[in-house]
Amino acid sequence: MTEKCGVVGIAFDERDAARPLYYGLYALQHRGQESAGIVTHDGFQQHSHVEMGLVGDAFDEGDLESLNGSAGIGHVRYPTAGSLDSSCAQPFSVSFKSGSLGLSHNGNLVNADEIRDELAGLGHAFTSDGDTEVIAHDLARNLLNEDLIRAVKRTMQRLHGSYSLTIMHDETVMGVRDPQGNRPLCIGKLEDGYIIASESAAIDTLDGELVRDVRPGELVVLEADGSGFDSYQLIDADQTAHCFFEHVYFARPDSQIDGTLVYESRRKLGRALWEESGVETDVVMPVPDSGRAFASGYADAADETTADGEPRAEDDEGVEFAEGLMKNRYVGRTFIMPTQNERERAVRLKLNPITSTVEGKTVTLIDDSIVRGTTSTQLVSLLKDCGAEEVHMRIGAPPIVAPCYMGIDMATREELIAADKSIPEIGEAIDADSLEYLSPDAVADVLETDRSDLCMGCVTGEYPYDIDGEPTDRDVTRPSIGGAALEADD
Ligand code: AMP
């Protein structure tokens, strides 16, 4: 089950954690709109409130008042096809002989079914088909025999896939990032406590200070008095598999992930796009809001050099950057629309052109990605109807040719326009005068990392995990699950 979500965890000395958790979830709303939840602990017992819907709708004043305790975790969940089901809403909370557990998960496990089958065989009863419950049960089982740190390590040794977690064991708040660091997770210092969150924007919202990212394979345990945190590097992997698409589309532009500000990365990707495949047109315009940072970087680079890479002459006015499409902010993400017909209507509802900036002009339209091709097809035709002479499309990421198994709800392979079409064929299908994408190498250069340390499964079709029926781009095998694995060595 795909889980593209936002997680948060907070520990204060005395102050109630519920309200800051609520603000933190608000800051992470873009990571999931299906459900929102908070679990706190007051030193004696857990308090939980989890509802379907947006953060603002899921909690009222009374709900926040009832969430007592200076420690807590929260979660926002992304809507995925066929899973509009409250049984998967999080944080997942449960009481065991070993105490109480709360768990918020962002990511997707490859081997959840194997672990679930094994634990079910040992008598564990599951209430959902989600992989978060599998982690909770496995951890609870390990906690019966071992201390917290060893129990978390043993569970991590059994999981294969992507997970950024905030966990609460009784009133102890922890954060865990999978050994390949697929999804983001960071630590922040607040005035009187500490926070662990999917993105640093949540820390900013609470006037906190970003301390650093949680390292791949690291467990971070917040001190109960809010004075600091302990770090345990539990598993070391040879390579990371950071999701490049977090930088391209998913994360907020004002967040810092793995040391880089997402907005700056997007501007640099835009610059690289101009350098790789710039085309001289009258106007450059973004698809709002996803293409905005890319288009501004692209236009800046176009001011400096021509499309052939030569410095611009002084009397050469270069290209104009303009907003040619206005966005209606009150329309949800087009992906929520279940049918193609509704998706097309939604694009038109969402974006309306400003005729004066396009009429009689050659236009370059910039976006971060093409998934099914709905947005670009609609926009090219809209701009042409408005009198644009030519519409060239430039995309700040490589073609998406394969599905994401690691937590971003992209589309099925059959729906992806690039799965079986070449770039010129896609250009033709969306009726653009030209279409170019950014290369995977340029993405790695901009992110200042090696391609082999990124998860680029959706653009290469080769994954950093051992996924049934799919090729992998590295030497990975999932842990073998079976009764014996429960007794695995440290
Ligand atoms: P499409 O219209 O199907 O080609 O989708 C492309 C548009 O959706 C672009 O404007 C992207 O910014 C946006 N997009 C890309 N990935 C996702 C995603 N996983 N969920 C929602 N929107 C996305």
Residues whose N, C-alpha, C, O or C-beta is under 5 A from the ligand:
A	BS01	AMP	Y249 S290 F335 D367 D368 S369 I370 V371 R372 G373 T374 T375 S376 D409 M410
